[in-house]
Amino acid sequence: MDTSAENRRVCWHSRRGMLELDLLLAPFAEAVYPDLDADAQEAYRALLREEDTDIFDWLVNRYPVPDPSLTAIVEHIQGYGRPPSVDTD
């Protein structure tokens, strides 16, 4: 399989038409997706098959992710772009 073509396809499908999701998913797909392991890439592609409103609700913690196989990728997306926490101890 041509991985560069697959990466472009995933980036394209990450543009959902819902601005809030586009701002979360598109940068993640471009910067992180190519370096994920095969299982995480499959989880991301499975996430993209879900409804936009459900994805958004999970990403903003409005509702828990009902499918345990998607929990790790949702958490990875949530953590992308956040600065690391700093211990003040």
Secondary structure by P-SEA (a helix, b strand, c coil): ccaaaaaaaaaaaaccccaaaaaccccccccccccccaaaaaaaaaaaaccaaaaaaaaacccccccccaaaaaaaaaacccccccccc
